[in-house]
Amino acid sequence: MALILLCCVGIYAVRDPRNEHFGVEMQALFKAIPASEIPSTAVRQLQQTTPGRRVALMTQMLEELSNCNPGVLPYFVSAVGRRFPDMAACMVVEAVNLQPGQVVSIVRAATIVAPEQLEAMILETARHLPDVFPLVAIAAAEQQPQSAERILAAIAAALPEAAPVLEKAMSQQVGYPVDIRQVLSEADCWLENQEAPGIARQGAVSHSPFASLQRLARIRCEKQKQRNSIDSNEPSLGQVDGNESLEKPFLPSCSEAPEVENIKKAASQAVAR
């Protein structure tokens, strides 16, 4: 779990200006090779990186890939998630945050190669991407229909206030597989009709059948940011549920990281082919 939390901090980490050159080298590599080779090349670069730097490198790769070839993101998630399944949850959060329009393909790619990380994917998207997490849950359920209870349990863990209505909606389901979309929609209706403190009508997601759940997730997310801001004097997602603040991922600078030389070498070899 600590690795997952550390990964997810990457979305909000302050970027070091020294890493601009690093990003340029990586983008040059991605442009120098065929799109079909990008996922396997990314895996090789991550394998050559020390574990302590792997999260930051993966995050930077996703950002550069999102800029130069976003269509490859699901294949990147699949390849990296297969080799490093412990990074699957944070990779889903990062990738969906960068390309929300690809949420279905990204989640499906991740759940195929790392089904054991399903709960973590749902939990972290609910905590960090409150407006998108219902779509992540539905996409995961479509790919893993036998895992509906695990998905709902993860949502309940992220949003304890919604646990009773989720359980009620689940109990009224008939047949198999469980229709996660219907469960979330019914739970959202019951949640909206409750006089639940803190769930205000303001800020609803327009035309969303999951507006109350999204508002609840957004409220919890904002409260967590405020707690982190008080503790660290800057916005951060480094602290979750009262745990000590985690160190922000280290983004290697062009002057000190061996990753840059590896990427430059790979780009040169690709151009020479």
C-alpha positions in Angstrom: 0.0 0.0 0.0 2.9 2.4 0.8 4.1 2.0 -2.8 0.7 2.8 -4.2 0.4 5.9 -2.1 3.9 7.0 -3.1 3.0 6.5 -6.7 -0.2 8.5 -6.5 1.6 11.5 -5.0 3.4 11.8 -8.4 0.4 13.5 -10.0 0.7 16.4 -7.6 4.5 16.5 -7.2 6.2 19.8 -8.0 8.3 19.4 -11.2 12.0 20.3 -10.9 12.9 22.7 -13.8 16.1 20.7 -14.2 14.1 17.8 -15.6 13.0 19.6 -18.7 16.1 18.2 -20.5 15.2 14.8 -19.2 11.7 15.1 -20.7 13.1 16.2 -24.0 15.4 13.2 -24.2 12.5 10.9 -23.4 10.2 12.5 -26.0 13.0 12.2 -28.6 13.2 8.4 -27.8 9.5 7.9 -28.1 9.5 9.8 -31.5 12.5 7.8 -32.8 11.0 4.4 -32.5 7.8 2.9 -33.9 4.7 3.2 -31.7 4.6 -0.6 -31.4 8.0 -0.6 -29.8 7.3 2.1 -27.2 5.8 -0.2 -24.5 8.7 -2.7 -24.5 11.2 0.0 -24.7 9.7 1.7 -21.7 9.8 -1.6 -19.7 13.5 -2.0 -20.5 14.2 1.6 -19.4 12.3 0.9 -16.1 14.2 -2.3 -15.6 17.5 -0.4 -15.9 16.4 2.1 -13.2 16.8 1.6 -9.5 13.5 0.8 -7.7 13.7 4.1 -5.8 13.5 6.1 -9.0 11.1 3.8 -11.0 7.9 5.6 -9.9 9.2 9.0 -11.0 10.5 7.7 -14.3 7.2 5.9 -15.0 5.3 9.2 -14.2 7.6 11.2 -16.5 7.2 8.6 -19.3 3.4 8.8 -19.1 3.5 12.6 -19.3 5.7 12.7 -22.3 3.8 9.9 -24.0 0.6 11.7 -23.3 2.0 14.7 -25.1 3.5 13.0 -28.2 1.5 9.8 -28.7 -1.4 9.4 -26.3 -2.9 6.5 -28.2 -0.1 4.3 -26.9 -1.0 4.9 -23.2 -3.2 1.7 -22.8 -0.4 -0.4 -24.3 2.1 1.2 -22.1 0.0 0.5 -19.1 -0.4 -3.1 -20.2 3.3 -3.7 -20.7 4.5 -1.9 -17.6 1.7 -3.4 -15.4 2.6 -6.9 -16.5 6.3 -6.4 -15.6 5.6 -4.3 -12.5 2.1 -5.1 -11.2 2.7 -3.2 -7.9 2.8 0.0 -10.0 -0.5 -0.8 -11.8 -2.8 1.2 -9.4 -0.7 4.4 -9.4 -0.2 4.0 -13.2 -4.0 4.0 -13.7 -4.4 7.1 -11.6 -1.6 8.9 -13.5 -2.7 7.8 -17.0 -6.4 8.5 -16.4 -5.5 11.9 -14.9 -3.6 12.7 -18.1 -6.1 11.2 -20.6 -9.5 10.9 -19.0 -11.1 10.2 -22.4 -9.2 6.9 -22.5 -10.4 5.7 -19.0 -12.0 2.5 -20.3 -9.1 1.3 -22.3 -6.6 2.2 -19.6 -8.5 0.4 -16.9 -9.1 -2.6 -19.0 -5.4 -2.9 -19.9 -4.4 -2.7 -16.2 -7.0 -5.1 -14.9 -6.1 -7.7 -17.5 -2.4 -7.8 -16.5 -2.7 -7.0 -12.8 -6.1 -8.3 -11.5 -4.8 -8.6 -8.0 -4.4 -4.8 -7.9 -8.1 -4.2 -8.7 -9.1 -2.9 -5.3 -6.1 -0.6 -5.2 -7.0 0.9 -8.6 -10.5 1.6 -7.4 -9.4 2.9 -4.0 -6.8 5.3 -5.3 -9.0 6.7 -8.1 -11.8 7.3 -5.7 -9.4 9.1 -3.4 -7.5 11.2 -6.0 -9.8 11.4 -9.1 -13.3 11.9 -7.6 -15.1 12.8 -10.8 -13.8 9.8 -12.7 -13.8 6.9 -10.2 -17.3 5.6 -11.1 -16.2 5.2 -14.7 -13.1 3.4 -13.5 -15.2 1.0 -11.3 -17.6 0.3 -14.2 -14.7 -0.4 -16.7 -13.1 -2.7 -14.2 -16.3 -4.6 -13.6 -16.9 -5.0 -17.4 -13.4 -6.5 -17.6 -13.7 -8.5 -14.4 -17.4 -9.2 -13.9 -16.7 -11.8 -11.2 -15.0 -9.1 -9.1 -18.1 -6.9 -8.4 -17.9 -7.4 -4.6 -14.3 -6.5 -4.5 -14.9 -3.3 -6.5 -17.8 -2.2 -4.2 -15.7 -3.1 -1.2 -12.9 -0.8 -2.4 -15.4 2.0 -3.1 -16.8 1.6 0.4 -13.3 1.7 1.9 -12.6 5.0 0.1 -16.0 6.4 0.9 -17.2 5.0 4.2 -20.2 7.3 4.3 -21.5 5.5 1.2 -21.0 2.0 2.5 -24.6 1.5 3.8 -26.3 2.6 0.5 -23.8 0.5 -1.5 -24.7 -2.5 0.6 -28.4 -1.8 0.2 -28.1 -1.5 -3.6 -26.0 -4.6 -3.8 -28.5 -6.6 -1.8 -31.3 -5.8 -4.3 -29.3 -7.1 -7.3 -30.7 -10.2 -8.9 -28.8 -12.4 -11.2 -25.1 -12.6 -12.3 -23.0 -10.8 -13.1 -23.7 -7.9 -10.8 -24.5 -4.7 -12.7 -22.1 -2.2 -11.1 -23.5 0.7 -13.1 -27.0 0.0 -11.7 -25.7 -0.5 -8.2 -23.8 2.8 -8.2 -26.8 4.6 -9.7 -29.2 3.3 -7.1 -26.8 4.0 -4.3 -26.3 7.5 -5.6 -30.1 8.1 -5.6 -30.4 6.9 -2.0 -27.4 9.0 -1.0 -28.9 12.1 -2.6 -32.2 11.6 -0.7 -30.5 11.2 2.6 -29.8 14.1 4.9 -26.1 13.3 4.9 -24.1 16.1 6.5 -21.4 17.6 4.2 -23.0 16.4 0.9 -24.0 19.8 -0.6 -25.9 20.3 -3.8 -23.3 22.8 -5.0 -20.6 21.5 -7.2 -22.5 18.6 -8.7 -21.2 16.9 -11.8 -23.6 18.0 -14.5 -25.8 15.2 -16.0 -23.9 12.6 -14.0 -25.9 9.6 -12.7 -23.3 9.4 -9.9 -23.2 13.0 -8.8 -23.7 12.4 -5.1 -21.0 9.8 -5.0 -18.7 12.1 -6.9 -19.5 15.0 -4.6 -18.8 12.9 -1.6 -15.5 11.7 -3.0 -14.6 15.3 -3.9 -15.3 16.5 -0.4 -13.1 13.8 1.1 -10.4 14.6 -1.4 -10.5 18.3 -0.6 -10.4 17.7 3.2 -7.4 15.4 2.7 -5.6 18.1 0.7 -6.4 20.6 3.5 -5.0 18.3 6.1 -1.9 17.8 4.1 -1.5 21.5 3.5 -1.6 22.2 7.2 0.9 19.5 7.9 3.4 20.4 5.2 2.5 24.0 4.4 2.0 23.1 0.8 -0.7 21.2 -1.2 0.2 17.5 -1.2 -1.3 14.1 -1.3 1.6 12.7 0.7 -0.6 11.9 3.8 -3.5 9.6 3.7 -5.7 8.7 6.7 -3.4 10.2 9.2 -0.2 8.4 8.1 3.0 10.3 8.1 3.6 12.3 4.9 5.4 10.4 2.3 8.4 11.8 0.4 7.6 13.1 -3.1 8.9 11.0 -5.9 12.4 11.9 -7.0 12.5 13.1 -10.6 16.1 12.6 -11.9 17.8 15.7 -13.2 19.7 15.8 -16.4 23.0 16.3 -14.6 22.9 13.3 -12.2 20.5 10.6 -13.4 21.9 7.5 -15.3 18.4 7.2 -16.8 19.1 10.1 -19.2 22.1 8.4 -20.7 20.2 5.2 -21.1 17.4 7.0 -22.9 19.8 9.0 -25.1 21.6 5.8 -26.0 18.3 4.0 -26.9 17.2 7.0 -29.0 20.6 7.0 -30.9 20.3 3.3 -31.6 16.7 3.7 -32.8 17.7 6.5 -35.2 20.7 4.4 -36.5 18.5 1.5 -37.4 
